[in-house]
Amino acid sequence: MDNTKHRLVVVVGSVRKGRFAPVVGSWVAGQAREHGGFDVDVVDLADFDIPLALPDAYPSVAGDSYPRPAAMAPLTEALAGADAFIMVTPEYNHSYPASLKAAIDWHYTQWAAKPVAFVSYGGGAGGRHAALHLENVLTELHAVTIRDGLAFPLNRVAWEDGRPLDAESAGYAKKLLHQLAWWAGALRTARETVPYPG
Ligand SMILES: Cc1cc2nc3c(=O)[nH]c(=O)nc-3n(C[C@H](O)[C@H](O)[C@H](O)COP(=O)(O)O)c2cc1C
């Protein structure tokens, strides 16, 4: 791994059969690789069994001893090792999918004092409701959400050959990635200098 680069995890948040999510996830990961400031890892939630029933313990209290299923370890390790996240989320019923909420709730310290950007898609609102709800949730987990987000309305017709038809999209992605890189560096230095008190 290149230590001068920030470790970015792109979380692909929907898991249903026939989903559009991998198209957006691949494009976003490609933009991040082109940016040059990140080592990029795509974490697709469809690759994991993420139960809805949580353990008795609270992740905020249990810390590293939170009892997760053994098969979840690669997911937890990927999140723990990240300096920054991009959450790729569709909009389901005015919010984000339950798969993403489950993955978030099984973790706690893995999000803390790290920046998170949102790339959303869906119907007319482009998944903006999903992203707004995620901002609230991630703030509760001590993450820092990035001001700029990407929202793609009418995703089924607004993309072709794995990329958005809107030619401005790559420019918006670059702006978001610059912000994310700045926060990733600032917060990594801060975490390494003084343990986060959360
Ligand atoms: C259960 C469900 C609920 C949805 N609700 C909304 C919604 O409230 N607003 C919206 O803009 N699109 C909504 N959509 C459209 C999805 O955002 C769109 O189909 C998107 O491709 C779903 O992401 P996925 O293909 O990665 O699962 C919904 C789709 C599903 C399956």
Ligand as a Chemical Component Dictionary entry (heavy atoms), coordinates in Angstrom:
data_LIG
# 
_chem_comp.id                   LIG 
_chem_comp.type                 NON-POLYMER 
_chem_comp.pdbx_formal_charge   0 
_chem_comp.three_letter_code    LIG 
# 
loop_
_chem_comp_atom.comp_id 
_chem_comp_atom.atom_id 
_chem_comp_atom.alt_atom_id 
_chem_comp_atom.type_symbol 
_chem_comp_atom.charge 
_chem_comp_atom.model_Cartn_x 
_chem_comp_atom.model_Cartn_y 
_chem_comp_atom.model_Cartn_z 
_chem_comp_atom.pdbx_ordinal 
LIG C1  C1  C 0 -38.274 -0.741 -2.711 1  
LIG C2  C2  C 0 -37.954 0.438  -3.585 2  
LIG C3  C3  C 0 -38.343 1.700  -3.211 3  
LIG C4  C4  C 0 -38.027 2.801  -3.993 4  
LIG N1  N1  N 0 -38.365 4.051  -3.558 5  
LIG C5  C5  C 0 -37.922 5.122  -4.236 6  
LIG C6  C6  C 0 -38.133 6.432  -3.719 7  
LIG O1  O1  O 0 -38.739 6.631  -2.674 8  
LIG N2  N2  N 0 -37.660 7.483  -4.417 9  
LIG C7  C7  C 0 -36.977 7.321  -5.596 10 
LIG O2  O2  O 0 -36.565 8.310  -6.180 11 
LIG N3  N3  N 0 -36.761 6.096  -6.111 12 
LIG C8  C8  C 0 -37.203 4.997  -5.465 13 
LIG N4  N4  N 0 -36.968 3.748  -5.957 14 
LIG C9  C9  C 0 -36.243 3.619  -7.235 15 
LIG C10 C10 C 0 -34.784 3.253  -6.959 16 
LIG O3  O3  O 0 -34.063 4.293  -6.360 17 
LIG C11 C11 C 0 -34.101 2.807  -8.238 18 
LIG O4  O4  O 0 -34.837 1.721  -8.768 19 
LIG C12 C12 C 0 -32.675 2.337  -8.011 20 
LIG O5  O5  O 0 -32.177 1.744  -9.195 21 
LIG C13 C13 C 0 -32.587 1.312  -6.887 22 
LIG O6  O6  O 0 -31.262 1.008  -6.625 23 
LIG P1  P1  P 0 -30.699 -0.472 -6.884 24 
LIG O7  O7  O 0 -31.061 -0.780 -8.323 25 
LIG O8  O8  O 0 -29.206 -0.370 -6.715 26 
LIG O9  O9  O 0 -31.351 -1.379 -5.915 27 
LIG C14 C14 C 0 -37.311 2.615  -5.207 28 
LIG C15 C15 C 0 -36.936 1.327  -5.602 29 
LIG C16 C16 C 0 -37.230 0.253  -4.789 30 
LIG C17 C17 C 0 -36.784 -1.122 -5.218 31 
# 
loop_
_chem_comp_bond.comp_id 
_chem_comp_bond.atom_id_1 
_chem_comp_bond.atom_id_2 
_chem_comp_bond.value_order 
_chem_comp_bond.pdbx_ordinal 
LIG C1  C2  SING 1  
LIG C2  C3  SING 2  
LIG C2  C16 DOUB 3  
LIG C3  C4  DOUB 4  
LIG C4  N1  SING 5  
LIG C4  C14 SING 6  
LIG N1  C5  DOUB 7  
LIG C5  C6  SING 8  
LIG C5  C8  SING 9  
LIG C6  O1  DOUB 10 
LIG C6  N2  SING 11 
LIG N2  C7  SING 12 
LIG C7  O2  DOUB 13 
LIG C7  N3  SING 14 
LIG N3  C8  DOUB 15 
LIG C8  N4  SING 16 
LIG N4  C9  SING 17 
LIG N4  C14 SING 18 
LIG C9  C10 SING 19 
LIG C10 O3  SING 20 
LIG C10 C11 SING 21 
LIG C11 O4  SING 22 
LIG C11 C12 SING 23 
LIG C12 O5  SING 24 
LIG C12 C13 SING 25 
LIG C13 O6  SING 26 
LIG O6  P1  SING 27 
LIG P1  O7  DOUB 28 
LIG P1  O8  SING 29 
LIG P1  O9  SING 30 
LIG C14 C15 DOUB 31 
LIG C15 C16 SING 32 
LIG C16 C17 SING 33 
# 
